[in-house]
């Protein structure tokens, strides 16, 4: 016997719930458009009808008229808007006529002057009540706390959270005439954290970089390389070329989805036969050390390296090994140190046939230093000629945490 066919009834359609703020025809309201050109603005209107599905209202604006009508005077502009864009009109504030106030708009970073009668305190309609910024814990929604170093077009620090996505910033730089830049209220869309603080020891032609000019970092490329860490920088926006010191240049980073992304320089390290290289190892007891050698040839995606100081089992023949490419790098540049090393400088010390990364833990004199090795937690004494600045080979570039002392 066949099973009786089950008759499927569609589920009953639930009645649309009325909006939290249910306005009636004749109610005085404000409309908050979602159009980018009007974001942050509130326009006075009167409700003419309500709608449940979808939830919304027909409104007539107080200040806008329908220019398409031939009637004189023209009727008010009418529109249908979602319920989420409608709120009551805020309470009247005490009139403040007779004086002029300057108002700054963080969204567009523009300012204008108004008669005080046309300005009111900002209030937000939250859960059926009017709240001022002082009564809301806005700081928890802002990714930057007071004192955080950030970038807009120039270096600055957050001084105070103002409202929602706006913060008050204080600039660390000054105008060309030496006068202090005024504090500014800035929307978060104009702000990003300071990029990773790493100095590149050397750049190459066509590298995408940022150059510091006119109190701001500007996008551009390296057009020419000069001696003594000087470069010709070509601005992306104007094409103007200017010679900059390495201190005024940095690799370009983009702030994307809350993370820093270094713009690829498309550099692929290739070692020709006879190239001087350095090799590191992840083996216990050798981490943090680099051993110098000579690249002989490529063998199955590895590099055959003959070491300068490491010997084979006979203690005479130079040791030769096939090393994976990720453990091989060029020899770092020879950075001249004229004024000696400073306390806490990150350095490489020549010891036990290799260069071992450490930190200057004590300056005995301008020729003698104590170096602390974090990996082994040991401290040893070295002469000036046994130490070099520590550099990292990152993305085909030599980089250091700081090439110049902080100002």
C-alpha positions as CSV (number, residue, x, y, z in Angstrom):
1,X,0.0,0.0,0.0
2,X,1.3,3.4,-0.9
3,X,1.9,5.8,2.0
4,X,-0.5,8.7,1.9
5,X,1.1,11.8,0.5
6,X,1.8,14.4,3.2
7,X,0.3,17.7,2.4
8,X,2.8,20.4,3.2
9,X,1.3,23.7,4.3
10,X,3.5,26.8,4.0
11,X,4.3,28.3,7.4
12,X,2.2,31.2,8.4
13,X,3.7,34.6,7.6
14,X,4.5,36.4,10.8
15,X,3.1,39.9,11.0
16,X,5.8,42.5,10.7
17,X,6.6,44.0,14.1
18,X,6.2,47.7,14.4
19,X,9.4,49.6,14.6
20,X,10.8,50.5,18.0
21,X,10.0,54.2,17.3
22,X,6.5,54.1,15.8
23,X,5.7,57.5,14.3
24,X,2.2,58.7,13.3
25,X,1.3,61.0,10.5
26,X,2.0,64.6,11.6
27,X,4.9,63.6,13.9
28,X,8.0,65.9,13.6
29,X,11.1,63.8,12.8
30,X,14.6,64.0,11.4
31,X,15.8,61.9,8.5
32,X,19.4,60.6,8.3
33,X,20.2,59.8,4.6
34,X,22.6,57.0,3.8
35,X,23.9,58.7,0.7
36,X,27.6,59.4,1.0
37,X,27.2,63.1,0.2
38,X,24.8,63.6,3.1
39,X,26.3,61.2,5.7
40,X,26.2,62.6,9.1
41,X,23.5,65.1,8.3
42,X,20.0,65.3,9.8
43,X,17.1,66.8,7.8
44,X,13.9,68.0,9.5
45,X,10.7,66.4,8.1
46,X,7.1,65.5,8.9
47,X,5.7,62.0,8.8
48,X,2.8,61.8,6.3
49,X,2.3,58.0,6.4
50,X,3.8,54.8,7.9
51,X,4.5,51.5,6.2
52,X,4.9,48.0,7.9
53,X,6.4,45.8,5.1
54,X,9.1,47.0,4.6
55,X,9.1,49.2,7.7
56,X,9.4,52.8,6.7
57,X,7.7,56.2,6.4
58,X,6.5,58.7,3.9
59,X,7.8,62.1,4.9
60,X,7.7,65.7,3.7
61,X,10.8,67.7,4.2
62,X,10.7,71.1,5.9
63,X,13.5,72.8,3.9
64,X,13.4,70.9,0.6
65,X,10.9,71.7,-2.1
66,X,9.8,69.7,-5.2
67,X,11.4,71.6,-8.0
68,X,9.5,69.6,-10.6
69,X,6.2,71.0,-9.6
70,X,4.8,74.1,-11.4
71,X,2.8,75.3,-8.4
72,X,3.8,78.5,-6.7
73,X,5.0,78.2,-4.1
74,X,6.3,74.7,-4.8
75,X,5.2,72.0,-2.4
76,X,7.6,70.3,0.0
77,X,9.7,67.5,-1.3
78,X,8.3,64.1,-0.3
79,X,10.1,60.8,0.0
80,X,9.8,57.3,1.4
81,X,12.6,56.4,3.8
82,X,13.4,53.2,5.9
83,X,12.4,53.3,9.5
84,X,16.1,53.0,10.5
85,X,16.8,56.4,9.0
86,X,14.1,58.2,11.0
87,X,14.4,59.6,14.5
88,X,12.5,62.1,16.6
89,X,13.6,65.7,16.6
90,X,16.0,66.4,19.5
91,X,14.9,68.8,22.3
92,X,15.4,72.5,21.7
93,X,18.6,73.9,23.2
94,X,18.9,77.4,24.5
95,X,19.4,79.9,21.6
96,X,22.9,81.3,21.4
97,X,22.5,84.0,18.8
98,X,24.7,87.1,18.7
99,X,28.0,85.3,18.3
100,X,29.8,83.3,15.6
101,X,31.3,79.8,16.2
102,X,33.7,77.8,14.0
103,X,32.6,74.2,13.3
104,X,34.8,71.5,12.0
105,X,33.4,68.6,9.9
106,X,35.5,65.5,10.5
107,X,34.0,63.5,7.7
108,X,35.2,65.9,5.0
109,X,38.0,67.7,7.0
110,X,36.5,71.1,6.3
111,X,35.5,74.0,8.6
112,X,33.0,76.8,8.4
113,X,31.6,79.6,10.6
114,X,28.0,79.7,11.8
115,X,25.9,82.0,13.8
116,X,25.4,80.4,17.2
117,X,21.7,80.2,16.7
118,X,22.3,77.7,13.9
119,X,24.4,75.4,16.1
120,X,23.1,72.9,18.6
121,X,24.8,70.3,20.9
122,X,25.1,66.9,19.3
123,X,22.8,64.2,20.7
124,X,22.3,60.6,19.7
125,X,18.9,58.8,19.8
126,X,19.7,55.4,21.6
127,X,17.1,52.9,22.8
128,X,14.4,55.5,23.1
129,X,16.4,58.3,24.8
130,X,18.7,61.2,23.9
131,X,22.3,60.7,25.0
132,X,25.2,63.2,24.8
133,X,28.8,61.9,24.0
134,X,29.7,62.3,27.7
135,X,27.1,59.7,28.7
136,X,28.2,57.1,26.2
137,X,31.3,55.0,26.5
138,X,32.5,55.7,22.9
139,X,36.2,54.9,23.7
140,X,35.5,51.2,23.6
141,X,34.6,51.4,19.9
142,X,37.7,53.3,18.8
143,X,40.8,51.3,17.9
144,X,43.1,54.0,19.1
145,X,43.6,55.0,22.7
146,X,44.8,58.3,24.0
147,X,48.5,58.8,23.1
148,X,48.6,56.3,20.3
149,X,50.9,57.3,17.5
150,X,49.0,57.3,14.2
151,X,49.3,58.8,10.7
152,X,46.8,60.9,8.7
153,X,49.0,62.8,6.3
154,X,51.5,63.7,9.0
155,X,52.6,62.0,12.2
156,X,50.3,62.8,15.1
157,X,49.0,61.4,18.3
158,X,45.5,60.8,19.5
159,X,44.6,63.2,22.3
160,X,40.9,62.5,22.9
161,X,38.0,60.4,21.5
162,X,35.3,62.9,20.4
163,X,32.3,61.0,19.0
164,X,31.8,57.7,17.3
165,X,34.4,57.6,14.5
166,X,36.0,60.9,15.3
167,X,39.1,61.6,17.3
168,X,41.0,64.7,18.3
169,X,44.6,64.6,17.1
170,X,47.7,66.6,18.0
171,X,50.4,66.9,15.4
172,X,54.0,66.2,16.2
173,X,55.3,68.4,13.4
174,X,55.0,72.1,12.6
175,X,54.3,74.4,9.7
176,X,57.0,75.5,7.3
177,X,57.4,78.8,9.3
178,X,57.9,76.9,12.5
179,X,54.5,77.6,14.0
180,X,52.6,74.7,15.6
181,X,49.9,72.9,13.6
182,X,46.5,73.3,15.2
183,X,44.7,70.3,16.7
184,X,42.2,68.6,14.4
185,X,39.1,66.4,14.7
186,X,39.6,63.6,12.2
187,X,37.3,60.8,11.0
188,X,38.8,57.3,11.5
189,X,38.7,56.7,7.7
190,X,41.6,59.3,7.4
191,X,43.7,57.6,10.1
192,X,45.9,54.6,10.2
193,X,48.5,53.3,12.7
194,X,52.2,54.1,12.1
195,X,53.7,51.4,9.8
196,X,56.3,49.0,11.1
197,X,59.4,50.9,12.2
198,X,62.1,49.3,10.1
199,X,64.9,51.1,8.3
200,X,66.1,49.7,4.9
201,X,69.8,49.7,4.6
202,X,69.7,49.9,0.8
203,X,67.1,50.6,-1.8
204,X,67.1,49.7,-5.5
205,X,65.9,51.6,-8.6
206,X,62.1,51.4,-9.1
207,X,61.5,50.3,-5.5
208,X,58.0,51.6,-4.3
209,X,58.7,53.8,-1.3
210,X,57.4,56.7,0.8
211,X,59.4,59.8,1.1
212,X,59.1,62.3,4.0
213,X,58.5,65.8,2.7
214,X,56.5,68.8,3.9
215,X,55.7,67.1,7.2
216,X,54.1,64.1,5.5
217,X,55.0,60.8,3.8
218,X,54.4,60.8,0.0
219,X,54.2,57.8,-2.3
220,X,56.9,57.5,-5.0
221,X,59.7,55.4,-6.4
222,X,63.5,55.3,-6.3
223,X,64.7,56.9,-9.5
224,X,68.5,56.9,-8.9
225,X,70.9,55.5,-6.3
226,X,73.8,57.7,-5.0
227,X,76.7,57.0,-2.6
228,X,76.4,57.4,1.2
229,X,72.7,56.2,1.4
230,X,71.3,59.0,-0.8
231,X,68.6,58.5,-3.4
232,X,66.6,60.3,-6.0
233,X,63.0,60.1,-5.0
234,X,60.3,60.6,-7.7
235,X,56.9,61.6,-6.3
236,X,54.0,59.6,-7.6
237,X,51.4,62.4,-7.6
238,X,53.5,65.1,-9.3
239,X,56.5,63.4,-10.9
240,X,58.8,65.8,-9.2
241,X,62.3,64.4,-8.4
242,X,64.2,65.3,-5.2
243,X,67.3,63.8,-3.6
244,X,66.6,62.4,-0.1
245,X,68.7,60.8,2.6
246,X,67.9,57.2,3.6
247,X,66.5,58.5,6.8
248,X,63.7,60.2,4.9
249,X,62.7,57.1,3.0
250,X,60.8,53.9,3.9
251,X,59.4,50.9,2.1
252,X,55.8,51.3,1.1
253,X,53.2,49.5,3.3
254,X,49.5,49.5,2.8
255,X,47.0,49.3,5.7
256,X,44.5,46.7,4.5
257,X,41.8,45.0,6.6
258,X,43.5,46.0,9.8
259,X,46.9,44.7,8.8
260,X,50.0,46.1,7.3
261,X,50.9,44.7,3.9
262,X,54.3,45.4,2.4
263,X,54.0,46.2,-1.3
264,X,55.9,43.5,-3.1
265,X,59.2,44.6,-4.7
266,X,59.2,41.5,-6.9
267,X,62.7,40.7,-5.9
268,X,64.0,37.1,-6.4
269,X,67.4,36.4,-4.9
270,X,69.6,34.6,-7.2
271,X,73.2,33.7,-6.3
272,X,75.7,33.4,-9.1
273,X,78.6,31.0,-8.9
274,X,81.3,32.5,-6.7
275,X,78.9,34.9,-4.8
276,X,79.8,35.5,-1.2
277,X,76.8,34.4,1.0
278,X,75.9,33.7,4.6
279,X,74.2,30.6,5.9
280,X,72.1,30.0,9.0
281,X,70.7,26.9,10.6
282,X,67.7,25.9,12.7
283,X,69.7,23.2,14.4
284,X,69.9,23.4,18.2
285,X,73.0,25.5,19.2
286,X,73.2,27.3,15.9
287,X,70.1,29.4,15.9
288,X,70.8,33.1,15.5
289,X,74.2,32.5,13.8
290,X,75.3,33.2,10.3
291,X,78.3,31.5,8.7
292,X,80.1,33.0,5.7
293,X,80.9,31.1,2.5
294,X,80.8,30.9,-1.3
295,X,78.0,29.8,-3.5
296,X,79.2,27.1,-5.9
297,X,76.1,26.0,-7.8
298,X,72.4,25.0,-7.5
299,X,71.6,21.3,-6.7
300,X,68.0,20.2,-6.7
301,X,66.6,23.6,-5.5
302,X,69.4,23.9,-3.0
303,X,72.6,25.9,-3.1
304,X,76.0,24.2,-2.7
305,X,78.0,26.4,-0.4
306,X,81.7,26.2,0.6
307,X,82.2,27.7,4.1
308,X,85.1,30.1,4.8
309,X,85.7,29.1,8.3
310,X,84.0,25.8,9.0
311,X,86.1,22.7,8.2
312,X,85.4,19.1,7.2
313,X,86.2,16.2,9.5
314,X,89.9,16.4,8.6
315,X,90.0,19.9,10.1
316,X,91.7,21.1,7.0
317,X,89.3,21.0,4.0
318,X,86.6,23.7,3.9
319,X,83.2,22.2,4.7
320,X,80.8,22.0,1.7
321,X,77.0,21.6,2.1
322,X,73.9,21.8,0.0
323,X,71.7,24.4,1.8
324,X,68.0,25.1,1.2
325,X,67.5,28.6,-0.4
326,X,65.6,30.0,2.6
327,X,68.6,29.6,4.8
328,X,71.0,31.5,2.5
329,X,71.3,35.2,2.1
330,X,73.9,37.7,0.6
331,X,76.5,39.1,2.9
332,X,75.2,42.2,4.6
333,X,76.5,45.7,3.6
334,X,79.5,47.1,5.5
335,X,78.0,49.9,7.6
336,X,80.7,52.3,8.9
337,X,80.4,53.0,12.6
338,X,82.1,56.3,13.3
339,X,80.9,57.1,16.9
340,X,80.9,53.6,18.3
341,X,78.0,51.4,19.3
342,X,75.4,52.4,21.8
343,X,73.8,50.6,24.7
344,X,71.1,48.2,23.6
345,X,72.1,48.3,19.9
346,X,71.3,45.1,18.1
347,X,74.5,43.7,16.7
348,X,76.2,40.6,15.3
349,X,79.4,39.5,17.1
350,X,82.1,37.4,15.4
351,X,82.6,34.3,17.5
352,X,83.0,30.6,17.1
353,X,83.5,30.9,13.3
354,X,80.3,32.8,12.7
355,X,78.3,36.0,13.3
356,X,76.0,35.7,16.3
357,X,73.1,38.1,16.9
358,X,73.1,39.9,20.3
359,X,72.6,43.2,22.1
360,X,75.2,45.6,23.5
361,X,74.7,45.2,27.2
362,X,77.6,47.4,28.4
363,X,79.8,50.0,26.8
364,X,83.2,49.7,28.4
365,X,84.9,52.2,26.1
366,X,84.7,53.2,22.4
367,X,86.6,50.1,21.4
368,X,85.3,47.5,23.9
369,X,81.8,46.2,24.5
370,X,79.9,43.5,26.4
371,X,77.4,41.7,24.2
372,X,74.4,39.7,25.6
373,X,73.1,36.7,23.6
374,X,69.5,36.0,24.3
375,X,69.5,32.4,22.9
376,X,72.2,31.2,25.3
377,X,71.7,33.9,27.9
378,X,75.4,34.5,27.9
379,X,77.4,37.7,28.0
380,X,80.8,38.1,26.4
381,X,83.4,40.9,25.8
382,X,84.2,41.9,22.2
383,X,86.4,44.5,20.5
384,X,85.0,47.1,18.1
385,X,86.2,45.2,14.9
386,X,84.5,42.0,16.1
387,X,81.0,43.7,16.0
388,X,78.8,44.8,13.2
389,X,75.3,46.3,13.0
390,X,72.6,43.5,12.8
391,X,70.6,43.5,9.6
392,X,67.8,41.3,8.4
393,X,67.3,40.2,4.8
394,X,63.5,40.7,4.2
395,X,61.7,40.6,0.9
396,X,65.0,41.0,-1.0
397,X,66.0,44.1,1.1
398,X,68.4,44.7,4.0
399,X,66.5,46.1,6.9
400,X,67.3,47.2,10.4
401,X,65.1,48.2,13.4
402,X,66.9,51.6,13.4
403,X,69.7,52.9,11.3
404,X,69.8,56.3,12.9
405,X,69.4,57.3,16.5
406,X,66.0,58.7,17.5
407,X,65.5,62.4,17.6
